[in-house]
Amino acid sequence: METQQDWKQYIPEVLDTLAATYFGKGSVELSDPYQVLIATVISQRTREEQTTKVSNRLFAKYPDATTLADAPVEDLEKLLYGSSYPEVKAPRIREIGRLLRDNFGGKVPNTIDELLALPGVGRKTANCVLVYAFGIPALCIDVHVHRITNRLGWYQTKTPEQTEKALEKILPAPYWFTINRLMVQHGRAICLPGVPQCQRCPVRQWCETGQNRPGPPAK
């Protein structure tokens, strides 16, 4: 009787290979907490290049929580043009600024519970702030991490929240800092949302989906 392959055993090989493939794109460089928080909220349902453009435009006018707290919603909505749902994000972002000013002395908190209490901040955003602003180990699970780790065969989960809980149990601590950026790069280049480009995939030999798809392996 054939036993089922335990694909979790290849986690280090997968992530080390992705780190070598996307050299320099999996490392974590800490950034200003205010900018990480606001840019991550802006990034929701928005492409990376647009997020960067919109965020830089907003930070040029409202460089900190204190100035953001007093920003007119109409002005924020104009600055957020180019991101998805600016009319929804504008009041949320101003309220974040107000709460940071009034409750945290203008600083971004560094605990998951305090971050989740801010409007428009879910677990992905909160965990990204912990990792990229404070260097605190956390699992930033976006659609790429959710999709790719399921395709790899590490587990079968239905939501990013389930993926986070599953990864907590199996992912070695050093990779908590890098998995998000590596999976984002890989998800945009090869492991696409529609049809994954398995023939070009550098980690195909350790992937359940890749091994079950036709075509020669990557050279």
Steps between C-alpha positions, in 0.01 A plus 500: 500500500644837397540750785413866459798732456569731794582820314556696822839338540628710210415841648866605551596389147208692349561824685879492466464443125250786467736725695779417256268544201366838608830621643460792736120500477433282800698698754327724750614861537319685776313813396314780675201344684260778397587458134484119517157511662342756268659356185376152589146630543531679165629178339178310563373386157757726334804413288844558650607771257180695561532456876848651493392793285190579707679453834786731409251765391312475830814498718632811326199695632426309819835369631380386842196399700444849642466667162297208367251528787394846385495429127173571318345176378443656157871579469600149604261352249666700222846394615389137511386508137669210325440258785184294529202643688653837598162616631508216754868525590506880548285517818662185636849637456411832662347314794820297532690827521263632767524185711878494475516866605248478782568154639863423419678834501522501122686169494395169344443226761698180474255241629257300290195587713563875489559493125184298436300765685584755228246542216583316180769291670460123477742225595701527178554874542575469870751221450670687216545798732651278769746346254595792277481784754609338825686181407261294710441144372153474346340328204385747237260285298378650175340330200840394364611323819159336534490380138860382465534314828181309421632416153825382652298248700599613848131489603155568357340815638210710377583845637812708576406484868510119488829519313650717773403251769635209295831674430546587866533128571739400220707799385845530661537833680772653276267482199222699666679819393552406135215280384270786406739684269625178342150370429388838364789503252444138404124548469543790261772340288418128475237362739228716346143509633353347185738249344833445679807487276622171645744428217700809602465454875826469699325311783294262290677191631371578851148597394197270501325698226813523286564129519145427387506731199624388155812634338875478562651651817684830499864477392 
